[in-house]
Every structure is written in C-alpha cells, then in structure tokens.
Amino acid sequence: KEKFGSICSVVTTLKALPNRGINCDNREEYEKLKTKCREMDTTVGSGRVITMPVITEDGQPIEDPNSTGEQQTNNGPLTKEVIQWKLLLHQIGLDVNRTDRTLVYYESQENLARLWDILTVYAWVDTDIGYCQ
C-alpha cells in the first residue's frame, strides 16, 4: 500500500510539471525522485546487471539458456507462439529506429535499445495484444 501511495504522489508531481511547474512543497521530493531515476538509469538495461546464471555450478558456460535459466535440451521445431514472436522482432527493430527523434531521450542508442527490450518483452508476455505500432 505504501509503494502504491508513493507511485501516486510521483505521478501527481510529474503531471503537474507541464502545467505549472513545481511548487516549493514538491521541489525536494522531485529532486529526490530525479536522483533515484538517474541512479537507476545507469544500471537498468546497461548490461551490467545479470539476471540469470551464465555458468553452471561446475564452471561450465550455459550456451543457450531459456527464460527460466535452465539449459534448453531439445533442438526440435519451435512452437507457433515462439515463431510469431520472432517474426515480430524485425518489425519492432524497424519501428524503434523510426522513433520520434525530437524526444531527447531517444537520441541515445542505449535508450533505443531499452525501448526495443521493453517492446519485445511485452510482445512475449501479453500475447493477446502482442506488438502494435
């Protein structure tokens, strides 16, 4: 509940910015939020955080791990779901490269890579919607 409340206050603060700026009461909270976002920006999507093992317990590299961290053992045909998702990857890449460059955030290749990651994961997780331009 506390986490939801802090998210709501952040959203309220951010919504107020374009209309009337930050009042003195929220300035300190906004600066703290900005600092936290900058700290997070250096680790999330940078490749510095590994979320699954890349070697086994005996020190052997995992060559082709799947999403559960286990090594894939069969080389059989891919499921229809996997094929559909892999076909979307190319289109997502094309659309990410056409992202509106007037937004300063997307001038960086690193941030474009983050957008690609988010879109591809969402397309995999929510198969009902998948990916749409």
Secondary structure, DSSP 4 states (H G I P E B T S, - for coil): -HHHHHHHHHHHHHHHHHHH---HHHHHHHHHHHHHHHHHHTTTTSS----S-SB-TTS-B-SSB-TTSSBP----PPPHHHHHHHHHHHHHHHHHHTS-TTSGGGGSHHHHHHHHHHHHHHHHH-TTT----
